[in-house]
């Protein structure tokens, strides 16, 4: 029996969910290194369904450390998922209800990207092809190098499983590489795209066509090694459709229990900052009805920024404001 849809009020407009959502287990067999509209959907789903599936790592290795892609891999993605009822002009809200590790190792390159420092330094660490292996300790919730070096025998970092790539198909006729990002998402490498976070993306094609992948065990801001601690992940997600919002979003937005966040991406950090800041202004004015003068005071006193990605063709900055601060604003 076909699901009946119902509507509820959300941030900008009407949110569509299935009245009788299902839990669907999906095992991927094909992976893609681009976000495009001409790929046959891997699965058609209803808004509100919970999809339980998996990803492989950035080089095409699965949970058994077996290579399952043919030839060189660039962040191979699971999908695309076709969301019934999604149309151009809508916004999709993708919420990750679970993200967990599917193996106990990760890899990371001993490399400094040329954008990170002057060439005289980065040329000293230019191994971009032979990664180092990290062990994932789930009892301690830490990662450490498998082959201990002299000074890093006791070095550990906290685990933070998240996805580097979350995106919809680029506008028809375009094909966005998984090494890049754009208004419809992509290789954002933002470490808060993790369990219980929601990503908001503008729809450019019927069905949206959602791709997810590039699992990370941990990553610092900027991804200056050209890689994070790359690994495979098991995960589940739910999609909601925000139908024809009054004001379309121009770039991705992210929300979790602590922050609202707007993503800016461009060839320069300067323009990325402007895009992210403008996105935050628009969100505050849409949801909190702030005047421009009020917005100057809220943002000038409370905005935070993260440089999340510097190694892709488009560099990325995320603007963030804590929800506990916004709860002080009087809504009409």
BELWO-V376738 format. One record per residue. RES is the residue in one small letter. SS is DSSP state (2 for helix, 1 for strand, 0 for the rest). PHI is phi in whole degrees, -180 to 180 (NA if undefined). Layout:
res:RES ss:SS phi:PHI
res:RES ss:SS phi:PHI
This chain:
res:x ss:0 phi:NA
res:x ss:0 phi:-71
res:x ss:0 phi:-66
res:x ss:0 phi:-92
res:x ss:1 phi:-96
res:x ss:1 phi:-130
res:x ss:1 phi:-123
res:x ss:1 phi:-140
res:x ss:1 phi:-76
res:x ss:0 phi:-128
res:x ss:0 phi:-57
res:x ss:0 phi:-114
res:x ss:0 phi:-164
res:x ss:1 phi:-102
res:x ss:1 phi:-101
res:x ss:1 phi:-106
res:x ss:1 phi:-133
res:x ss:1 phi:-76
res:x ss:0 phi:-71
res:x ss:0 phi:-123
res:x ss:0 phi:-65
res:x ss:0 phi:-115
res:x ss:1 phi:-102
res:x ss:1 phi:-122
res:x ss:1 phi:-92
res:x ss:0 phi:-127
res:x ss:0 phi:-105
res:x ss:0 phi:-72
res:x ss:0 phi:-124
res:x ss:0 phi:-123
res:x ss:0 phi:-134
res:x ss:1 phi:-132
res:x ss:0 phi:-107
res:x ss:1 phi:-161
res:x ss:1 phi:-112
res:x ss:1 phi:-143
res:x ss:0 phi:-89
res:x ss:0 phi:-94
res:x ss:0 phi:-89
res:x ss:0 phi:-64
res:x ss:0 phi:-58
res:x ss:0 phi:-76
res:x ss:1 phi:-160
res:x ss:1 phi:-101
res:x ss:1 phi:-132
res:x ss:0 phi:-98
res:x ss:0 phi:-59
res:x ss:0 phi:100
res:x ss:0 phi:-65
res:x ss:1 phi:-98
res:x ss:1 phi:-103
res:x ss:1 phi:-110
res:x ss:1 phi:-154
res:x ss:1 phi:-149
res:x ss:1 phi:-130
res:x ss:0 phi:-105
res:x ss:0 phi:-83
res:x ss:0 phi:-65
res:x ss:0 phi:-103
res:x ss:0 phi:93
res:x ss:1 phi:-100
res:x ss:0 phi:-94
res:x ss:0 phi:-65
res:x ss:0 phi:-98
res:x ss:0 phi:60
res:x ss:0 phi:-104
res:x ss:1 phi:-74
res:x ss:0 phi:-116
res:x ss:0 phi:-108
res:x ss:0 phi:-98
res:x ss:0 phi:76
res:x ss:0 phi:-61
res:x ss:0 phi:-112
res:x ss:0 phi:-127
res:x ss:0 phi:49
res:x ss:0 phi:-61
res:x ss:1 phi:-111
res:x ss:1 phi:-85
res:x ss:1 phi:125
res:x ss:1 phi:-80
res:x ss:1 phi:-98
res:x ss:1 phi:-93
res:x ss:1 phi:-99
res:x ss:0 phi:-58
res:x ss:0 phi:96
res:x ss:0 phi:-79
res:x ss:0 phi:-135
res:x ss:0 phi:-55
res:x ss:0 phi:99
res:x ss:0 phi:-83
res:x ss:1 phi:-125
res:x ss:1 phi:-101
res:x ss:1 phi:-108
res:x ss:1 phi:-107
res:x ss:1 phi:-111
res:x ss:1 phi:-87
res:x ss:1 phi:-81
res:x ss:1 phi:-161
res:x ss:1 phi:-143
res:x ss:1 phi:-145
res:x ss:1 phi:-74
res:x ss:0 phi:-112
res:x ss:0 phi:-153
res:x ss:0 phi:-107
res:x ss:1 phi:-136
res:x ss:1 phi:-142
res:x ss:1 phi:-130
res:x ss:1 phi:-150
res:x ss:0 phi:-79
res:x ss:0 phi:-85
res:x ss:1 phi:-148
res:x ss:0 phi:-117
res:x ss:0 phi:-69
res:x ss:0 phi:-57
res:x ss:0 phi:-74
res:x ss:0 phi:-80
res:x ss:0 phi:-155
res:x ss:0 phi:-66
res:x ss:2 phi:-60
res:x ss:2 phi:-60
res:x ss:2 phi:-95
res:x ss:2 phi:-64
res:x ss:0 phi:-68
res:x ss:0 phi:-79
res:x ss:0 phi:-137
res:x ss:1 phi:-118
res:x ss:0 phi:-81
res:x ss:0 phi:-105
res:x ss:0 phi:-131
res:x ss:0 phi:-117
res:x ss:0 phi:-77
res:x ss:1 phi:-94
res:x ss:1 phi:-94
res:x ss:1 phi:-115
res:x ss:1 phi:-94
res:x ss:1 phi:-104
res:x ss:1 phi:-103
res:x ss:0 phi:-76
res:x ss:0 phi:-70
res:x ss:0 phi:-92
res:x ss:0 phi:60
res:x ss:1 phi:-135
res:x ss:1 phi:-125
res:x ss:1 phi:-148
res:x ss:1 phi:-62
res:x ss:0 phi:-68
res:x ss:0 phi:-96
res:x ss:0 phi:-67
res:x ss:0 phi:-98
res:x ss:0 phi:-55
res:x ss:0 phi:-100
res:x ss:0 phi:-115
res:x ss:0 phi:-62
res:x ss:0 phi:-111
res:x ss:0 phi:-81
res:x ss:0 phi:-137
res:x ss:1 phi:-127
res:x ss:1 phi:-72
res:x ss:0 phi:-77
res:x ss:0 phi:-150
res:x ss:0 phi:-66
res:x ss:1 phi:-156
res:x ss:1 phi:-104
res:x ss:1 phi:-78
res:x ss:1 phi:-117
res:x ss:1 phi:-141
res:x ss:1 phi:-162
res:x ss:1 phi:-99
res:x ss:0 phi:-59
res:x ss:0 phi:-65
res:x ss:0 phi:-49
res:x ss:0 phi:-53
res:x ss:0 phi:95
res:x ss:0 phi:-108
res:x ss:1 phi:-135
res:x ss:1 phi:-94
res:x ss:1 phi:-68
res:x ss:0 phi:-73
res:x ss:0 phi:-94
res:x ss:0 phi:-143
res:x ss:1 phi:-144
res:x ss:1 phi:-164
res:x ss:0 phi:-56
res:x ss:0 phi:-90
res:x ss:1 phi:101
res:x ss:1 phi:126
res:x ss:1 phi:-84
res:x ss:0 phi:-85
res:x ss:0 phi:51
res:x ss:0 phi:-103
res:x ss:0 phi:-70
res:x ss:0 phi:-95
res:x ss:0 phi:-85
res:x ss:1 phi:-134
res:x ss:0 phi:-55
res:x ss:0 phi:77
res:x ss:0 phi:-84
res:x ss:1 phi:-120
res:x ss:1 phi:-113
res:x ss:1 phi:-108
res:x ss:1 phi:-133
res:x ss:1 phi:-75
res:x ss:0 phi:-95
res:x ss:0 phi:-114
res:x ss:0 phi:-139
res:x ss:0 phi:-58
res:x ss:0 phi:86
res:x ss:0 phi:75
res:x ss:0 phi:61
res:x ss:1 phi:-93
res:x ss:1 phi:-118
res:x ss:1 phi:-140
res:x ss:1 phi:175
res:x ss:1 phi:64
res:x ss:1 phi:-71
res:x ss:1 phi:-126
res:x ss:1 phi:-87
res:x ss:1 phi:-173
res:x ss:0 phi:-166
res:x ss:0 phi:-82
res:x ss:0 phi:-64
res:x ss:1 phi:95
res:x ss:0 phi:52
res:x ss:0 phi:-68
res:x ss:0 phi:-85
res:x ss:0 phi:74
res:x ss:0 phi:-147
res:x ss:0 phi:-94
res:x ss:1 phi:-83
res:x ss:1 phi:-83
res:x ss:0 phi:-157
res:x ss:0 phi:-98
res:x ss:1 phi:-137
res:x ss:1 phi:-102
res:x ss:1 phi:-160
res:x ss:1 phi:-137
res:x ss:1 phi:-149
res:x ss:1 phi:-130
res:x ss:1 phi:-114
res:x ss:1 phi:-118
res:x ss:1 phi:-106
res:x ss:1 phi:-98
res:x ss:1 phi:-79
res:x ss:0 phi:38
res:x ss:0 phi:-58
res:x ss:0 phi:-59
res:x ss:0 phi:-125
res:x ss:0 phi:-69
res:x ss:0 phi:-81
res:x ss:0 phi:-96
res:x ss:0 phi:-143
res:x ss:0 phi:-60
res:x ss:1 phi:-124
res:x ss:1 phi:-135
res:x ss:1 phi:-141
res:x ss:0 phi:-138
res:x ss:0 phi:-66
res:x ss:0 phi:-104
res:x ss:1 phi:-132
res:x ss:1 phi:-105
res:x ss:1 phi:-143
res:x ss:1 phi:-123
res:x ss:1 phi:-102
res:x ss:1 phi:-120
res:x ss:1 phi:-143
res:x ss:1 phi:-166
res:x ss:0 phi:-69
res:x ss:0 phi:-125
res:x ss:2 phi:-65
res:x ss:2 phi:-60
res:x ss:2 phi:-70
res:x ss:2 phi:-61
res:x ss:2 phi:-61
res:x ss:2 phi:-64
res:x ss:2 phi:-66
res:x ss:2 phi:-65
res:x ss:2 phi:-67
res:x ss:2 phi:-62
res:x ss:2 phi:-62
res:x ss:2 phi:-67
res:x ss:2 phi:-58
res:x ss:2 phi:-63
res:x ss:2 phi:-64
res:x ss:2 phi:-64
res:x ss:2 phi:-72
res:x ss:2 phi:-68
res:x ss:2 phi:-89
res:x ss:2 phi:-115
res:x ss:0 phi:57
res:x ss:0 phi:-71
res:x ss:0 phi:-73
res:x ss:2 phi:-64
res:x ss:2 phi:-68
res:x ss:2 phi:-63
res:x ss:2 phi:-63
res:x ss:2 phi:-61
res:x ss:2 phi:-77
res:x ss:2 phi:-66
res:x ss:2 phi:-72
res:x ss:2 phi:-65
res:x ss:2 phi:-97
res:x ss:2 phi:-134
res:x ss:0 phi:-73
res:x ss:1 phi:-124
res:x ss:1 phi:-130
res:x ss:1 phi:-127
res:x ss:1 phi:-88
res:x ss:1 phi:-90
res:x ss:1 phi:-153
res:x ss:0 phi:-123
res:x ss:0 phi:-100
res:x ss:0 phi:-89
res:x ss:0 phi:-54
res:x ss:0 phi:-105
res:x ss:1 phi:-85
res:x ss:1 phi:-136
res:x ss:1 phi:-128
res:x ss:1 phi:-115
res:x ss:1 phi:-93
res:x ss:1 phi:-138
res:x ss:1 phi:-135
res:x ss:1 phi:-72
res:x ss:2 phi:-66
res:x ss:2 phi:-64
res:x ss:2 phi:-73
res:x ss:2 phi:-68
res:x ss:0 phi:-66
res:x ss:0 phi:-80
res:x ss:0 phi:-79
res:x ss:0 phi:-82
res:x ss:0 phi:-88
res:x ss:0 phi:-89
